[in-house]
Amino acid sequence: MGELVGNKHVEYVLSVERRKDDFHSVLMEHLRVNGAYWGLGTLDLLGKLDTVDTEDVVSWIMKCQHKSGGFGGNIGHDPHLLYTLSAVQVLALFDMLDVLDIDKVTSYVTSLQKEDGSFSGDIWGEVDSRFSYIAICCLSILRRLDSMDVEKAVKYVVSCKTMDGGFGCTPGGESHASQIFCCVGALAITGSLHHIDKDILGWWLCERQVKSGGLNGRPEKLPDVCYSWWVLSSLVMIDRVHWIDKEKLIKYILDCQDTEKGGISDRPDDAVDVYHTYFGVAGLSLLEYPGVKAIDPAYALPVNVVNRIFFGRCST
């Protein structure tokens, strides 16, 4: 089995952060705030967050805030819950949540809750169980969970449960590993995991492991490194992570590294990107790989950051 080339991944993330005008960067322009979260999250898990200028990052993040209180994917872009959570997570990484007008952000998030408890992602109204998780996670980090109707939100998430034990993006939707993470994460944060049949869901999730050791998102699909996060985090939250072959999964993630230039791809020998780099490293964290900081499976933030938010500065 290979080893994690952590320093190479740090160099790769920093090089992506410096590139502003190449083709790949232009394609990412609309979700640069998400990219910042993936890249900075990788650096923090590898103990290298101090390699970036906090003031520069925080200043840029705040320029992405809309007058509504929500954040866009870049400066001047329309606000959406997806980018708002990433912005809050980045500020949490740097212990800079106090730069926010928390009332304003809270008001934006709660304004998107619908009568049935679901959330739309923005003013245009698309509803998805992802947005329920994002709203719950965001308000929880801001210590404002009581500002939304939690009971209705939980009821809606539970209504997205499928007959195979998983969750879809809306009621009646197909089970998918990333939607399962969102629904399980939302239920974990709200103390509502009792709504899940952990054995049935755990079985569906552990069946996502294929011969190569990697995990897929749905039956009959190819494995992808990002599911090392979406599947594993859910298994950790429902206490069934011991149902998969951890060593084979570690080998799969390490096989997807570019050991020369850094970065992790979806599958071995494919092109690397920041998204798969982050979720590959985050997967290794859940697998307790040496040299990678512990990550919280519900908040997708390092455990020490989550402890700092909820318990003060007692943990490093």
N, C-alpha and C positions, 0 to 999 in steps of 0.2 A: 504494500500500500504506500502511496506517495505521502507527502506532507503538505500542510497548508503553507503556501508561500505568502505569508501575511504582509511582509514588507513590500512585495511586488504589488499586492492588491492596494496597499496604501498609495504607492506611486501612481498606479492606474487611476484611482479615484481623484487624486490631486491633478493629474494631467487632464482628465475630463472636465474638471472644474475650471481649469485655465482655458480650455478650448471654447471659444464663443462663436466662431464663424464657420466651422466645417459643416459638411452636409448633415452628419448625424446630430450635431448640436442644433441645427436649424429645425430638424424634424422634432426635436425634443422641446422646442421653445415654449409650446403651449402648456407643458407640464413640468417646467423647470423647478417649481417648488417641490413636486414629488421627487424629482431627481436629486434635489438637495437633501431631502430626508433620506433617500436610499444611500447616497454617497456619505453623508455625515454620520448616518447610523452605522455604516460599515467601519468608518474610522473609529467611532466610539467603541464598538465591539472589539476592535483590535488594539484599543488603548492609545489611539493616535489622534484624538479629537483636537489636541493642542497644536496640531500642525496647520490649522486654519485660523484666520483672523476673526475672532468672535464678533467684533464690532462691525466689520464689513458684512458678515453674513446676516446679522440681526438687522442692520440698517436696510439691506436689500429685501429681506423678508417683509419688513414693515411697509416698504414701498409697494408691495403686492397686495396690501389691504385695500378693500373697496370701502366707500363711504357707508355701505350697508352694515359693515362689521365683518363680512366674510372676506376670504382671500381668493385671489385669482391664481392661475398657474404661473403667471409672470406679471411684471409691471404693466398696468393698463389693461389686463385681461379681466373678463367677467368672473365674479365670485362663484364658487361651488364648494359644497361640503368636502369633496375629495381633497382640494387644495387647502381648505381651512384646517383640516386635521393635520396634514403634513406640516403646515406652518406652525401650528401649536406644538407638534412633536419636536420640530427643530428647535424652537425656543426652549422647550423642556430639556433637551439635550444640553443646552448651554446654561441652564438655570436662569433663564431670562424671561420667564412668564410674566414678570412684573412690568415689562414694557407694554403689555397689552392693556387696552380698555376692556376688561373682562366682561363688564355689563353689555358692551356693544357686541362682542363676539357671541356671547350667550344669547342675546336677543336675535341675532341672525340665525343661529342654529335652531332655536326653538320656533322661530317663525315658519320653518319648513316642515314642522310636524303636522300631519293631517288628522282628520277626525277619527279615522280608524286606528290611529297610533303609528302608522307608517311615516316615513320621511321621504320627501322629494329631494333630489340632489341640489337643485337650484330653483329659481323662480319659474322655470319652464315646465316643471311638474313631473319629470320622470321619477317613478317610484321603484325602489330596489332594496332588498334586505341589506345590501352593502351600506346603504345610507343610514339605516337604523343603527348599525354598528358604529359607523363614523360619528354620528351625532352623540351616541351614548359614550363612546370613548373620549371624544373631544370635551364634552361637558364634565365628564368624570375627572379628566386631567385638570380642568379649570375649577374643580370642586363645586360645580354648579348642577349636578345631576338632578337635584330637587326642583330645578326650574322647568323641567319637561314633565310630561305625563308618562312616568316610567311604567306604570301598570299597563297602560294601553300599548306602549311600545313593545313590552315583553309579549303581550297577547298577539300582536301582529307578527313578531318574529316566530313565535310558536306556530302560528297559522301557516308558515312557510315550510313546516316539517313535511317530509315525504314518507311514503309507505316503506321505503327501504331504510328509514332511520336518519337520512340526511336532511339537507335543507336546500331549497331553491331560491331564485331571486325574487319570486312572488309566490303567493299560494298556488299550488298546482304545478309549479316549475320543476325542472329536472334537478336532481342532486348534483352538486358540483363542489369540489374540494374547497375552492376559495370562498364560495357562498357559505359553506359549512363553517369555515373559520369565522366569518363575519357573524353568523348567528350564534355559534357557540361562544365567541368572544363577548357578544352583547349580553348573552345570558350569564356568562361568568362575572362580568363587571357588575351586573344588577343582582347578583346572588340568586339566580334563577335556574341553575343547572339541573335542578330536580325535574325539569320538564323534558329532559333528554333520557332516552333509553340508551344508556352508555354501552351496553354490550352490543346491541344491534348497530349503533353508529360506529363503535370501535371496530366491529367486523368489517363494515363497509370501507372504513378508512384504511385498515391494514391490508385489505385486498387491493389497494392502490399500488402496492410494491410489486414491481415486475422483476424478471430474471436478472437484469443488470444491477439490481439493487436500488435503482431510482424509483421515484413515485410519479404516478400520473394523476390527473384531476378527475377523470371519469373512466369507466370501464372501456377497454379496447383502444385507449389513446396511448401515445408515446410518453415516456417519462420526461420530466422537465424539472430542472433544479429548483425552480420556485416552489414546487409542491413539497420540497423539503421543509418549507415553512408552513404552507397552508394546511398540509395534512398533519405534520408533526405537532404543531402548536395545538391543534384540536385534540389530538391524542393525549397530549400532556394535560390539557384542561380537564379531560374526562378520565384521566388516570388509566390510560390503556396503551401508553407508548411502548411498553414492554412486549407488545404483540407484533412488532416489526423487527426485522433483522438490522440492528443499528450499524454493525460493522460493514455490511454490504452497502448501506446507504452512505456512510462516511466515504467509502471507496468511490462510489458514484460521484459524489460532490467533488472530491479531490481530482477525479479524472476529467472534470469539466473545467479545470483551471487552465489558464494560459500561464505556464510556469516561467516564461521568458519576459513577457510584457505586463503580466498581471491581469486581473479580471477573471470572472467566472461566466461561463455560457450556459445555455439551457441544456445542451447535450454535448458530449465529448466532441472536440474539434470544430464546433460552431463558433461564430463570432461572439466575443464577450460583450456585456453591457452592464451598466451600473445596477439595473434592476435585479438581474440574476446574481450579480456579485453580492449585493446586500442579502438577498434571501438565501443564497448559498451559505454565506457566513452565519446568518441567523439560524439556519438549520443546524450547522455545526455547533452553534451555541446550545441549542436545545439537546443536542447529542453529547453535551459536556466535553467537547473537544478541547484539549489543553491549549491555553494561550488565547482563548476567546472568552470575553466576558459573558456572564449569565444574562439572558434576555427574558423578559416577562412575556409569557405566551398570549396574554389577553391584550396588553397595551402595545406590543411590538416595540418596546423601549427597553434599554438595559435595566436590569433589576435595581441597580443603585439609583438610577434616575427616578424610577417609580417609588422607591422607598423615600427618596428626598421629597417628592411631591406630597406623599401622604403621611410620612412620619418625621419630617424635618431632616436634618443632616446626619442621621445616625449611622448611615451605611456608606461604604465606599466601593 
